[in-house]
Amino acid sequence: MSTATKNEIEQEKSPEIVENLPKLSFFKLKLPRLIPMDLIESVKGRTFTPEQFYVYQENQTNNPFNHLFALVDEQKKIHGYLWAEINILDGSLFVNTFSISKQYWGKGNAIPMVIEFLRTLKNKTKAPRVFWISTNEKFFLKHGFKRSKNVLMEYNLN
């Protein structure tokens, strides 16, 4: 396939992604098993199984500090999810996981939509700040995030 043909195909796909992205909406989710397993399995660096995630979330449905949202289309099909928690001591909002199907990721085009949603959630919860742990620091810096003064440290006994 020639480069010109590849570029034409990418240009044809990009408008569809950008067009469809605004049609997705975040909804509070009380039934975590509605999240497709592949969205959980696709999370890089995850330290839990999908089953552990489902059980944990089912036990948190009435926890006002646990926030689980599904990203759904107009037909109510789930294409992603966001899981965040509030630190009860200082009120900070911690994004634990964001996952979205590849068709909507669009080389990171979904992030501005998530940032806008987090701004709304931050205001609603009166969180003083939002933390998001990532394996891709450069990507998030490009989207307006800044490196935190806090550093995530890991101690492994093995």
C-alpha positions in Angstrom: 0.0 0.0 0.0 1.5 3.4 -0.9 2.0 6.2 1.6 -0.6 8.3 -0.2 -3.2 5.6 0.1 -2.3 5.1 3.9 -2.7 8.8 4.5 -6.0 8.9 2.6 -7.3 6.0 4.7 -6.2 7.7 8.0 -7.8 11.0 7.0 -11.0 9.1 6.2 -11.0 7.4 9.7 -10.0 10.5 11.7 -13.2 12.5 11.0 -15.3 9.6 12.0 -13.6 9.3 15.3 -13.7 13.0 16.0 -17.3 13.1 14.8 -18.4 10.2 17.0 -16.4 11.1 20.1 -18.8 13.9 21.2 -21.7 11.4 20.9 -20.2 9.5 23.9 -21.4 10.5 27.4 -20.3 9.6 30.9 -22.9 8.0 33.2 -22.5 6.9 36.8 -22.4 3.1 36.8 -23.9 1.0 39.6 -23.5 -2.3 37.9 -19.8 -2.7 37.1 -20.3 -6.1 35.3 -21.8 -4.1 32.5 -18.3 -3.0 31.6 -17.0 -5.3 28.9 -14.1 -7.4 30.1 -11.9 -6.4 27.2 -11.9 -2.8 28.4 -10.6 -3.9 31.8 -8.0 -6.3 30.3 -6.7 -3.6 28.0 -5.5 -1.4 30.9 -1.7 -1.3 30.8 0.0 -2.0 34.1 -3.2 -3.3 35.8 -2.5 -5.3 38.9 -5.9 -6.9 39.3 -8.0 -9.4 37.3 -11.3 -8.3 35.7 -13.1 -10.5 38.3 -11.3 -8.7 41.2 -12.3 -5.4 39.7 -16.0 -6.4 39.4 -16.1 -7.7 42.9 -14.4 -4.6 44.3 -16.7 -2.3 42.5 -19.8 -4.2 43.5 -18.7 -3.7 47.1 -18.3 0.0 46.5 -21.7 0.9 45.0 -22.8 2.9 48.0 -19.4 4.4 48.7 -19.6 8.2 48.1 -15.8 8.4 47.6 -15.8 5.8 44.8 -16.7 7.0 41.3 -17.3 4.6 38.5 -18.5 6.0 35.2 -19.3 4.3 31.9 -18.7 6.0 28.6 -21.7 5.2 26.4 -23.0 6.0 23.0 -26.5 7.0 22.0 -27.6 3.3 21.9 -26.3 2.9 25.5 -23.4 0.7 24.4 -20.4 1.0 26.7 -17.2 2.0 24.9 -15.1 3.0 27.9 -15.0 3.6 31.6 -13.4 5.9 34.2 -12.8 4.9 37.8 -11.7 7.6 40.3 -11.7 7.8 44.1 -11.6 10.6 46.5 -9.0 10.7 49.3 -11.1 11.2 52.4 -8.4 13.0 54.2 -7.6 15.8 51.8 -10.4 15.5 49.2 -8.0 14.9 46.3 -9.5 13.0 43.3 -7.4 10.1 42.1 -8.0 8.6 38.6 -7.3 4.9 39.0 -8.3 3.8 35.5 -9.5 5.2 32.2 -10.1 2.8 29.4 -11.7 3.4 26.0 -12.2 1.2 23.0 -9.6 1.6 20.3 -12.1 3.0 17.8 -12.6 6.0 20.0 -9.0 6.5 21.3 -7.9 8.1 18.1 -4.3 8.7 19.1 -5.4 10.4 22.3 -8.3 12.4 21.0 -10.4 11.1 23.8 -8.2 12.8 26.5 -9.6 16.4 26.1 -13.1 15.0 26.6 -12.0 13.2 29.8 -10.2 16.3 31.0 -13.4 18.3 30.6 -15.4 15.5 32.5 -12.8 15.5 35.3 -13.1 19.3 35.6 -16.8 18.8 36.1 -16.3 15.9 38.6 -13.6 17.9 40.4 -16.0 20.8 40.9 -18.9 18.6 41.9 -16.8 16.8 44.5 -15.0 20.0 45.6 -11.7 18.2 45.1 -8.7 20.6 45.4 -6.7 18.6 42.8 -6.8 15.6 40.4 -4.0 13.0 40.3 -3.7 10.6 37.4 -1.1 7.9 37.5 0.2 7.1 34.0 2.8 5.0 32.3 3.1 7.6 29.6 4.3 10.9 31.2 5.1 12.7 27.9 1.7 12.1 26.5 -0.1 13.7 29.5 2.4 16.6 29.7 1.3 17.4 26.1 -2.3 17.6 27.3 -1.8 20.1 30.0 -0.9 17.9 32.9 2.1 18.8 35.1 4.5 16.6 36.9 3.4 16.4 40.5 5.7 17.2 43.4 4.7 13.8 44.8 6.5 10.8 43.3 4.9 7.3 43.2 7.4 4.9 44.7 7.3 1.1 44.5 9.2 -1.3 46.8 9.4 -4.8 45.6 10.6 -7.5 48.0 11.5 -9.9 45.2 
